């Protein structure tokens, strides 16, 4: 069970990294010329990156409590 929880946590971390990478590429495309002209006309705007914040990050550092 502990291995499964660890595996899920690792997968979530990988997905967060992928999301932030894709968001960074998107934001670069929306802000650079000439794609920024088309993006502005179509309503595409800069998006925020995924961030847990200090409190949530501290909670994730701790191992989850599992009881049976």
Steps between C-alpha positions, in 0.01 A plus 500: 500500500782738586657440159171587329469824696858589417439420133191722490691786666779468243251501214328810639833678526579409139162628383552829687838543329345420160214746559739780595718425198202510264372819665841664458506411129145630458580827679810548284295446184228743614755771577740479204465662162322420264289243684408762762301687232283198423475401867377847595233500230378152599492574874793286611659637815795413721421217745634451850739220589399230749638576845414327825615779728706465815234335721396234250861428405582436867203263524620305197847462649352282775419135431126429497347323798345170394306284742325172440 
